[in-house]
Amino acid sequence: MGLLKLDKGQILHKAVEDEVSSLEVIVKGRIKIYDATSSMEVGVGNFIGFAENPGRNYIYTYEAIEETSVYFYPYESLDDIPLVVKGNPKIAPILASQSSMSAAAVAAIYEKEFDDANKEYEQIMADYADYPSLCIKVGEAPRTFPELDELIPPEKTPNVPDWALEFVNSLKEHDAEAKKSFYPLSVEITAGMVMTTFTIIRQISNEVQALEAYRKILKRKAGSFISAMKMIRAKLSDMEKAESGDAGSVTIVNALSTILAYSDVTSEIGAKFEDEINKFKVFENRYDSSDEARALRRSIGSTFYDIYTAAFEKSINDTDIPIELKMFFMFGFVDEELAGAKNTEILYNMAKAYVPDPGGNVLTIYEWLLKIYNLEVDPSKNEFDQDWPAYLRDQKMNGNINDAQLEAMMNHQKSRLEFEIRNLFALGNRMTFGRVSSFVPVFDQQNVLRPLDMAYLTAPKVNGYFDMIRSIDYSVFCRQAVYSNTDIGITQLFYADDITPYMILLPNVGSRASLWQEIDGKNRRTKARMLISIFNTENTEECMIKLFGEFRWEMCKTEQGVHWNDVTDPSLTSMYCDYLQFFKKNSSLSAENKEKLRTDLKKFSNNYKNVFIADYLAYIKFEANSSPRLNKVAREILFTFCPFSKALREKIGDNPQYTELINHYNARIGNQGKPLVNLVNRLRKEDIEVPEVVLNQIEHLKK
């Protein structure tokens, strides 16, 4: 023990270099405690080295910021701290007071460090979400940064519970009263208070160090992406400086002439379409309900698809498709005046920077038509719910074609293409636009109700929605399949086959998403075909959730067949139909619930599917975030057939509205998992390789 005097700027202890062997109490002056990211100042009555570990090197540096004196004491273990307090009974209340004030200061540092770390993470993820659209703005192909998928937000651990932060902040607030009438009661109280705040300081200090380590890892993993974003922002800045109110460096002139010339349509069709577009451009009220406006829109729609078909066929073997045609194929762009100069520039950059989905699930209509033409997938169903083979059989039955023609047309590329353009493309384009009566398939600036870069749906955005729905309703795209391998004793094993749908981006600025078909033909293990506008003007998340809800309903109907509404064969659709049909007699529903259901059924014209989709939206968007919106019966049906993912179940496990449902779910899944685990154990015991499908199903049941 002894007195040590320090000059201004003198280092008492240096981080990393000095070993902790003493504990100091400031009797004069002030000390600055700091590391690479944070600092705090303490004065008379404060301990120095509170958060340090005896025998190890200092974590923080301690520097005198004015002439300072400290008493130093040997520090070999934590037991030395109460001895220092009890050895100085006269200043013990001051030591307790200052330790509580230090704890509050450290808590404030922790809160700031956490907020800063969280802001860094959120900024990186926000930039990551904006990155594809920013690349499009500058006409650059987006790069992939798989390392960003490993990033997780900082988490507040139980090591620093909320009560501890509230406790030290309250001590600071009531310090005057405590110093006057609580701490002086006994030296044991002050020693206990010092040790309590000391423990909290150490816990917080450890978490501050963990946050610093987290931020270093964050910057290291995101380093390449941060550099890429700096370059993109620099290019954007240059573009903004160079802009002078015109369409920048993009030069699109007489786009319609280029499109018509490329398509090689007859001069009559070309002249007709050019005349229609010119009339449409100058038509002041081109979207009103007058006979003239409606006739013009219909005529444009008919000619548009003729030109699209011809241009598409020409492009198939073209390795250098003109940019005007790419804009036409992707966005329905036909005229720079109709689109507007600024929109033309944006569309140009989007088409130039477009990168196909590596997974092949998200496709522009052009890419989809290529798959049809190249016989990679069969044409979609028509408006009468006929697939391609059924349509051809119907044509033969009606005497329009004979057996030889049917056989020839089955894989005839042009016939398949025209069928797809007349049906999925033409009808889906109108459907996703949203305003069916005023639809026109050409890009028009009057329909741009939301900035194009925000409305633009890229493959990463759509795949993000696929990931989002799976993180909540993990089995949404799963179908039941059967595995058999009698050689190893597996006669029939049911497993979940997760099949990501096709999402086809229609070339319009629209507000709707639609499920075109849930399977291909009669094969239940084929991809669904979903449609959405390439520029979505509504709340895209809600559009997607409703779409996934529609898929849930239709897929269940397909799997159940004629029993889809038979309550003796329980399923999502049969239970929901029974619930909605007999809600008036359901004793589990309150009078208020029944009145709401009556209103909902009236609102949706007694369409049970649409009532379900609205409930599914509430289930995914609100119930999953612990914000109840559904009644007890709807919640039970949805959780039974669309259970939340494991992470969500753990999160809401203590919610009384879900506790029993989760317990039943766990019991059911446990019963399904036991035979699989026994099967794996048997196969391994017999030294037989376990089929991957069995291991995958076990993992699926853990989700």
Disulfide bonds with the S-S distance in Angstrom:
none
